[in-house]
């Protein structure tokens, strides 16, 4: 009887397969709850092979989050109205968090001690990319703000979306439709309030000068 031959898989393909399997695994279960045996089982290979590509569990987790940040497609922000663009931004943010549910929610909702070194830096890079998208969505609504103030509004908008995702996915106080409507209105109001606040402060600044 002829022995079955093992399919040869190029190293880059195998690494990508493991990474994709673990993206789903970490989306469903928290980092601290997963053993190396769980990871090997989900990957369909031995743990030693996983470790060959990623070093250890922490290295694999960092690679998973890196892949989420780098592979997330940008939303279409070419709509005419501010409300349409911000709605697209919010939808994009909620979908991104939903698809990496346990990984992303655990990071933004937990403490730094719960995660391996380097995770917060990856999350911060993701937030900065999201802030870039928020600035593009706000357009003229943030155009009159200084660069620092506009960036602060964009980062606050990202924080609102993260908080809204938790209210929807974790606490179940909002439906997805509720979250989209609430967050869209909140992000627009945030930009407007920031502009009005700075407008009121401007005369005082001139007097002090």
N, C-alpha and C positions, 0 to 999 in steps of 0.2 A: 504494500500500500504506500502510495507516495505521500510524503509528509508535506503539510501545507507550508508554503513559504510566506514569511512575514513581509508585508508591503514596506518597501523603502520609502521613507518620507524625508524630504530635505529638511535640514535643521531649522531654517527660517519658517517653513510651513508648519512644522511640529510646534515650534514656539508660539506661532500665531493661533494654532488650534487650542493649545493649553490656555493661552490668554483669553480666548473667546469663551471657553468653558468656564473659566474662573470669573469672568465678568458676570455671567449669569449666576454663579454660585454666590459671589459676594453681594450681588443685588438682592438675593433672597435671604441671606443669613449674615449675621454680624461677624466681623473679623475675630473677635474674642471667642466666639462660639464654635469656630471651625478648627478641626484638627488636621494634621498633615494627611491622615488617612482619608478624611472627608475630601480633601483637595485632590488627592491621587485618584480616588474613586470617581469623582466628577470629571476629571481630566482624561480618564481612561488609560493612564500610564502609571508607572511606578513613581513614588515620591522622589526617589533618587534622580529620575529623569527631570522632574519638575525642578528640583534643587540644582541640577546641572545648568538649567537655563536662567533661573531666577535667584539662586543663592539660598534663600530661606523663605519662610512664610511672609516675613515683612517685605522682602524684596519683591515677591510676587504681588503683594497688596499694593505696593507703590506702583508697580508696572500696570496693574489694573486701573488704578486711578489716573495714571498718566494717559492711558489709552482712552479713557472717558473724556478727559480734557481735550486731548489732541484730535479725537475723531468726531467730536460733536459738530454737527453741521450747523452753520449759521442760519438764522431765520431770514425770511424775505422781508426786508424793511423798506420796500420801494412803494408802499402804499401812500396815498395822497394825504390822508388826515393823520393828525397826532394820535387820535384814539385807535385807529387801525394799526398804526405802527407799534404803539405800546401794547395793544392786545396781542400782536404777533410776538413781541418780546416776552410777555408773560407766559403765553402758551409754550414758547420754546423753553423757558426756564422750568416750568412745571413738568414738561415732558422729559427733559434731561434728568431731573431729580427722580422722577418716577421710574425711569428705565434703569437707574443705578440705585434703586431705592434704599436698601440697607447700607450700602457703602457710603453714599453721599449723606443720607440722613443721620447715620451714626457719627460721621465726622462733624457735621454742622451742629448736631444736637448734643454731642458728648463732650467729654473733657479731653484735653491734650494727652493726659496720662494714659488714656485708653488705646492710643494709637502709636504705631512705631514711628521712629524718627523720620523726618522728611515729609510726612503726610500733610502737615499744615502748610508747608511751602507749595505743595501741589495744589491744594485747595485754594490757596491765595492766588496762584496763577490763574486758576479757573475763574475766580471772582473778578480778577482784573480784565479778563477777556469778556466776561459778562458785562462789566462796567463799560467797556468799549461799545458793546452792542446797545446798552442803555443810552449812551450819549447819541448814537446814531438814530435811535428811535425817538428820542426827545427832540432832536433837530433844533428848530428855532426856539423851542421852549426853554432851552438851556444856552442859546447862543449869546445872550446878553450877560451871562454870568462870567466871572473870571475863570481861568482854566482850573484853579484849585477848587473854587466853589462848584463848578459844573461837575468835576470829578467826585466831589463829596456827595452831590445829589445822586449821581449815577451809582456810587457805592451803596448809598442808602436804599436806592431802588432795588439793587441786588439783594440787600438784606431783607427787604419787604417780601420779595418773591420767595426767599428761603423760608421765612416765617410763615408765609401763606401755604407753602408746600407742607409744612409740618402740621398746620391746622387741618389740612385736607387729608394727608396720608397717615398721620400718626394719631391726632386727637379726634379726627372725624367730625369736627365742628362745622366744616364747610364741604359742600360738594365741589367737584371740579369746576362746574359752571359758576358757582358762587365765588370760588377763589379767583377765577379769571376776571369776573366783573368787579369784585372788590379790589383786587390788586391793580387792575387797569386804572380805575378811578383814583386809587391811592397814589400811584406813581405820578399821574398827571397833577394831582393836587399838591404833591410834594414839590414838584418843579415850580409850580405856580406860587406856592407859599414861600419857597426859597427866594424867588425873584422879588416878591412883595416885601419880604423881610429886609432884603438888601436895599431896596428902594427907600424904605423908611429910615434905614440907618445912614444913608448917603449924606443927608444934610448935616447930621451930627458929626460925621467924619470930616466934612468940609469946615465946620466950625472949629473942631479940634485942631485941624491943620493950621 
